[in-house]
């Protein structure tokens, strides 16, 4: 299992304890965060979480192959527009056939049903950095298809977030 853009270890801590038989790989774009990640991990008492590695989703080689799951939590809305398509392409290379890419976070919807809090958050992100912002779920689904993934599941989650599960085609 590989988590992209781990930031603080809080998500992996939960999953590592819940699934102790899996080896969890952590990654972050900025090596400046590695020390904090290692410290936080040491406080968790879990043995199945590896040291963080640098992964830039825009790069071809993530140094991971045959993963069962790639997990990206709250990443695509706080990244450049090129990051989401790059995430799918990189996940395709990192995953075994049939492996899962799981994306969690807030989305917009083209049918106008976007939660007002998500629209406010989108405006906040774009003011902070014009390259950031919420993706339309429909556009993420199109990115997945362009990279040979299929939608395996879509789950609404608390706080107007969604969990999207994509399966790598064979």
Number of C-alpha atoms within 10 A of each C-alpha: 22 24 23 26 23 24 20 17 21 13 13 21 19 12 14 19 16 10 11 13 10 14 15 23 20 25 25 21 17 13 14 9 15 21 12 14 21 17 12 15 21 12 9 15 11 15 14 16 25 15 14 24 17 16 22 19 22 15 11 13 13 17 10 15 13 13 21 17 23 24 22 20 18 17 20 25 22 17 15 14 15 12 17 22 20 18 24 24 21 22 28 27 18 23 22 17 15 16 22 26 29 20 23 20 20 29 23 22 14 10 8 7 8 15 16 11 12 18 16 10 16 21 16 14 17 15 12 12 13 11 14 19 26 22 18 15 17 14 15 18 15 15 18 23 16 13 18 16 25 19 16 13 11 15 11 13 12 7 11 15 17 17 18 21 21 25 21 26 15 10
